[in-house]
Amino acid sequence: MEASEHHPAIDRIEAAIARIERASASRAYAGDSLARRHAALRARMEEAVAALDALIAREGQD
């Protein structure tokens, strides 16, 4: 039984698949990072709005 010859096209296809997988992982990481930053910003904005509401409420009591 002869060993099958390794075709260069297969190498190119495998390299392309590896690049696609790396790009996909990179985008997933970037998306997760963006979601975490968005959640942190949203929490800080909620705190700021609550502080402003409290300040406005105190000013209205005077």
Beta strands, then each sheet from edge to edge (+ up, - down):
end
